[in-house]
Amino acid sequence: MDFRSILFYGFTFFLMAACSNKEDSAIKPTLGDVTESVYASGVIKAEGQYVVYAAVNGNLRKIDVTVGQTISIGQKLFELDEDRANLNTQNAELAYKLSQQSSQYTKDRIAEIEIKIQSAKNKMLLDESILKRNKNAKELGNISDVDYERLELSYKSSKLEYEAGIKQLAELKAQLQNEEIRNSNVLKINRKNQNDFTVRSAFSGQLFDILVREGAYITPQIPLATIGKSNSFLLELQVDENDMARIVLGQKGFITMDSYKGEVFEAIIDKIYPIMVEQSRTFKIEAHFVKPPPKLYPNLTAEANIVIKTKKNVITIPTNYLIQNEYVLVNKNEKRKVKTGLKNYQKVEILEGLKPSESIYKPDNEL
């Protein structure tokens, strides 16, 4: 047998094999259910999970807790070096005591001014009474205009002295009050700053992680620890902006995790954050397990298919039998346009253009 004969038989065998493969790929539409879903990815979070930060700068002098420990609200977690804060508080306390001693002098001054005001008031009332009595005498001509004007001037002078005393008293009281408030506030601020050097837990839960070491220099931007509930977890998922309009509260999600390969868990969407994360162009949503896995840890990765819509007893074909999202292959090489409905990565609903009794063929990659 020469080379051309071998080539001919080889080509014939290839055509027969191709035809056989094409025949093997023929299927008929099936009647079943199809579900449309939206993909989301995310992590497991402990209920109430939060990161602990310090409110001030300082060297971390002591860590008072250990990883895995149960934490109560207000419990001491970390101690920062507070020597400078102690000095500031002591200085504020000294200033406050000095201001109290000074305020005693001011109070004595107030009492002295009050006596002067009462004396000025008595004189003003006396001058007013004399002036009123001599007003009739002036009308009868029993007192000269000069003497009457002298009485008027005396009344006005005593009145001005009385009003000046009242004003001076008000200013002195305001000064005393302001100084007391200012020194008291300075002391409170320094005491609070001193308390800030002790970092306490804002919630009860479990200490999942400590992120710093003793001796490190701490700022309010450095995370210190992670705390959350140990027996309650949620899903924090990211949804692409193109799919977000179809997400609503109460939708079901089917969850898979690398930690539980081959298992699927049901969850319910119960929180939507109505703002897009610009860096990832995604929206954050939260879901809770209907029946959680037996053991979970914070920050485990998870993937979700959120159910948007489900149709039952509809005509479906495998998704990979659909050409350019609108054609199927019939009679081995004839492309026919069809109208599709719901679609997922496995199968697609056929609304028009194909009967259940017709066979379709899996398209070659080039079609």
C-alpha positions in Angstrom: 0.0 0.0 0.0 1.5 3.3 -1.1 1.6 6.6 0.9 -1.5 8.0 -1.0 -3.6 5.0 0.0 -2.6 5.4 3.6 -3.5 9.1 3.5 -6.9 8.3 1.9 -7.8 5.7 4.5 -6.6 7.9 7.3 -8.7 10.8 6.1 -11.8 8.5 5.7 -11.3 7.3 9.2 -11.1 10.9 10.5 -14.4 11.8 8.8 -16.1 8.7 10.2 -14.8 9.5 13.7 -16.0 13.1 13.4 -19.4 12.1 12.2 -19.6 9.5 15.0 -18.7 12.3 17.5 -21.3 14.5 16.1 -23.9 11.8 16.3 -22.9 11.1 19.9 -23.5 14.8 20.8 -27.1 14.8 19.7 -29.6 15.3 22.5 -33.2 16.4 22.9 -34.5 19.2 25.1 -35.6 18.1 28.6 -38.4 19.2 30.8 -37.3 20.4 34.2 -36.5 23.3 36.5 -34.1 26.1 35.9 -32.8 28.6 38.4 -31.2 32.0 37.7 -28.7 33.2 40.3 -26.2 35.9 41.0 -22.6 35.0 42.1 -21.1 36.6 45.2 -17.9 35.9 47.1 -16.9 36.9 50.6 -15.9 35.8 54.0 -17.3 34.5 57.3 -17.5 37.1 60.0 -18.3 36.6 63.7 -21.4 38.4 64.9 -20.4 41.8 66.2 -16.8 41.3 65.0 -14.7 44.4 65.3 -11.1 45.5 65.4 -9.7 47.2 68.5 -7.7 50.4 68.2 -6.0 52.7 70.7 -7.2 56.3 71.1 -3.7 57.7 71.7 -0.1 57.2 70.7 2.3 55.4 73.0 4.5 52.4 73.6 2.6 49.2 74.4 3.7 48.4 77.9 1.5 45.3 78.6 -0.9 42.9 77.0 -3.5 41.8 79.6 -5.3 39.1 77.5 -4.5 35.9 75.5 -5.9 34.7 72.1 -9.1 32.6 72.5 -10.0 34.2 75.8 -13.6 35.1 76.6 -13.8 38.9 76.9 -16.4 40.9 78.8 -17.4 44.5 78.0 -15.1 47.1 79.6 -12.4 44.5 80.3 -8.8 45.8 80.2 -7.0 44.6 77.0 -3.8 46.6 76.6 -1.8 49.1 78.7 0.2 51.9 77.0 3.0 53.9 78.6 1.2 56.7 80.4 4.0 58.4 82.3 3.5 61.7 80.4 -0.2 61.5 80.9 0.3 61.0 84.6 2.4 64.2 84.8 -0.2 66.1 82.8 -3.0 65.0 85.1 -1.0 65.9 88.2 -0.3 69.3 86.8 -4.0 69.8 86.0 -4.9 68.7 89.5 -2.5 71.2 91.0 -3.8 74.0 88.7 -7.3 73.1 89.8 -6.4 73.3 93.5 -4.7 76.6 93.0 -7.7 77.9 91.1 -9.9 76.9 94.0 -7.7 78.8 96.5 -7.8 81.8 94.1 -11.5 81.5 93.8 -11.8 81.9 97.6 -10.2 85.3 97.3 -12.6 86.1 94.5 -15.5 85.0 96.6 -14.3 87.4 99.4 -14.2 90.2 96.8 -17.7 89.3 95.7 -18.9 89.6 99.3 -17.2 93.0 99.6 -18.7 94.3 96.4 -22.2 93.1 97.5 -21.8 95.2 100.6 -20.8 98.2 98.6 -23.7 97.7 96.2 -26.2 97.6 99.1 -24.7 100.8 100.5 -24.9 102.4 97.1 -28.5 101.3 96.7 -29.4 102.7 100.1 -27.8 106.1 99.2 -29.6 106.0 95.8 -33.0 105.4 97.3 -32.4 108.2 99.9 -31.3 110.6 97.2 -34.3 109.7 95.1 -36.6 110.3 98.1 -35.1 113.7 98.8 -35.3 114.7 95.2 -39.0 113.8 95.0 -39.8 115.8 98.2 -38.0 118.9 96.9 -39.7 118.7 93.5 -42.9 120.1 95.0 -40.9 122.7 96.9 -39.3 123.8 93.7 -42.7 124.3 92.1 -43.8 126.4 95.0 -40.6 128.5 94.8 -39.3 127.3 98.2 -36.0 126.0 96.8 -33.7 127.6 94.3 -33.0 126.0 90.9 -29.3 125.6 91.9 -30.1 123.7 95.0 -32.6 121.5 93.1 -30.1 120.7 90.4 -27.6 119.8 93.1 -30.1 117.3 94.5 -30.6 115.9 91.0 -26.9 115.5 90.4 -26.5 113.7 93.7 -29.3 111.2 92.8 -27.8 110.5 89.4 -24.3 110.0 90.9 -25.6 107.5 93.5 -27.6 105.7 90.8 -24.5 105.4 88.5 -22.5 104.1 91.5 -25.1 101.5 92.2 -25.4 100.3 88.6 -21.6 100.2 88.3 -21.4 98.0 91.4 -24.0 95.6 89.9 -22.0 95.4 86.6 -18.7 94.8 88.5 -20.3 92.1 90.6 -21.7 90.3 87.5 -18.3 90.4 85.7 -16.5 89.1 88.8 -19.0 86.2 89.2 -18.7 85.3 85.5 -14.9 85.4 85.8 -15.0 83.1 88.8 -17.4 80.7 87.1 -15.4 80.6 83.9 -12.1 79.9 85.7 -13.7 77.1 87.7 -15.2 75.5 84.5 -12.0 75.9 82.6 -9.8 74.3 85.2 -12.3 71.6 85.9 -12.5 70.8 82.1 -8.7 70.7 81.8 -8.6 68.2 84.7 -11.4 66.1 83.2 -9.6 66.0 79.8 -6.3 65.0 81.3 -8.0 62.3 83.4 -9.7 61.0 80.3 -6.5 61.1 78.3 -4.9 59.1 81.0 -7.7 56.5 80.9 -7.2 56.3 77.1 -3.8 54.7 77.7 -5.7 51.7 79.0 -7.5 50.0 76.1 -10.7 48.3 77.1 -13.2 46.1 75.2 -16.3 47.8 73.8 -18.2 44.5 73.6 -18.4 41.1 75.0 -17.2 38.1 73.0 -14.1 36.1 72.2 -10.6 37.4 71.5 -9.8 35.9 68.1 -6.4 37.5 67.5 -3.8 39.9 68.9 -2.1 41.8 66.2 0.7 43.6 68.2 3.6 42.8 70.5 4.6 44.4 73.8 7.0 47.2 73.4 5.7 48.2 70.0 4.9 51.9 69.4 1.1 52.2 68.9 -0.9 54.9 67.1 -4.7 55.1 66.6 -4.3 53.8 63.1 -2.7 50.5 64.2 -5.1 47.5 64.8 -4.5 45.8 68.1 -6.9 42.9 68.2 -10.0 41.3 66.8 -13.0 40.4 69.0 -16.4 38.9 68.1 -19.0 36.4 69.3 -17.7 32.9 69.2 -21.0 31.1 68.7 -22.7 33.3 66.1 -21.5 33.9 62.5 -22.7 35.7 59.4 -21.6 35.9 55.8 -20.2 39.2 54.4 -20.5 39.0 50.6 -19.5 41.2 47.7 -21.9 41.6 44.7 -20.8 43.1 41.4 -22.4 46.4 40.6 -23.9 44.9 37.4 -25.9 42.4 39.5 -26.8 44.5 42.5 -30.2 45.8 41.1 -31.5 42.3 41.3 -30.6 41.7 45.0 -33.3 42.1 47.6 -33.7 41.2 51.3 -35.0 37.8 52.0 -33.4 36.1 48.9 -31.9 32.6 49.4 -28.2 32.0 48.8 -26.5 28.6 48.4 -23.1 28.7 50.0 -20.0 26.7 49.3 -16.7 26.9 51.2 -13.2 25.4 50.8 -13.5 24.3 54.4 -16.5 22.1 53.6 -15.8 20.8 50.1 -18.7 19.1 48.4 -21.3 20.6 50.8 -23.8 23.3 50.2 -25.4 25.5 52.9 -28.5 27.6 52.6 -28.4 31.3 53.8 -30.8 34.2 53.7 -29.9 37.8 52.7 -30.8 40.1 55.6 -28.7 43.2 55.1 -27.7 45.4 52.1 -25.3 48.2 52.3 -26.6 50.9 49.9 -23.2 52.3 48.8 -20.8 50.9 46.3 -17.2 50.2 47.2 -15.4 52.2 44.6 -12.1 50.3 44.6 -13.8 46.9 43.8 -17.0 48.3 42.1 -19.0 46.0 44.4 -21.7 46.2 47.0 -21.5 44.6 50.4 -24.4 42.4 51.7 -24.8 40.2 54.7 -26.5 36.9 55.1 -27.2 34.4 57.9 -27.0 30.6 57.6 -30.3 28.8 57.8 -28.4 25.9 59.4 -24.8 26.8 59.9 -21.9 24.3 59.5 -20.9 22.5 62.7 -17.7 24.6 63.1 -16.8 28.1 61.7 -14.0 30.6 62.1 -13.7 34.3 61.2 -12.4 35.1 57.7 -13.0 31.7 56.1 -13.7 32.3 52.4 -17.1 31.6 50.9 -18.9 31.7 47.6 -22.6 32.1 47.1 -25.1 31.7 44.4 -28.0 34.0 45.2 -31.3 32.8 43.8 -33.0 35.5 41.7 -35.8 33.4 40.0 -36.8 29.8 39.6 -39.1 28.3 36.9 -40.4 24.7 37.1 -41.4 22.3 34.3 -39.9 24.3 31.4 -38.0 23.2 28.3 -34.3 23.4 28.9 -31.0 22.5 27.0 -27.4 22.5 28.3 -25.9 25.9 28.2 -22.9 24.7 26.1 -25.4 23.7 23.3 -26.4 27.3 22.8 -24.5 29.2 20.0 -23.9 33.0 20.4 -26.7 33.1 23.1 -29.4 32.8 20.5 -28.9 29.8 18.1 -28.9 26.0 18.4 -27.6 23.4 15.9 -30.2 21.1 14.3 -29.9 18.6 11.5 -26.1 18.4 12.3 -25.2 21.6 10.6 -28.2 23.9 10.5 -28.3 26.9 12.9 -31.7 27.8 14.1 -32.6 31.0 16.1 -34.3 30.4 19.5 -35.8 32.6 22.2 -34.3 31.9 25.6 -35.5 32.6 29.1 -33.7 31.9 32.4 -30.1 30.8 32.2 -27.4 29.6 34.5 -24.0 28.0 33.9 -25.5 24.5 33.4 -28.7 25.0 31.4 -30.9 27.5 29.7 -34.7 27.8 29.2 -36.0 27.6 25.6 -39.2 29.7 25.1 -39.6 29.5 21.3 -37.9 27.9 18.3 -37.4 24.4 19.4 -39.7 21.4 20.1 -39.1 18.8 22.8 -39.0 16.1 20.2 -36.2 17.7 18.1 -32.6 16.8 18.4 -29.8 19.3 18.7 -26.1 18.9 18.4 -23.2 20.2 20.4 -21.5 22.9 18.4 -17.9 22.8 17.4 -15.6 25.3 19.1 -15.4 27.4 15.9 -19.2 27.9 15.6 
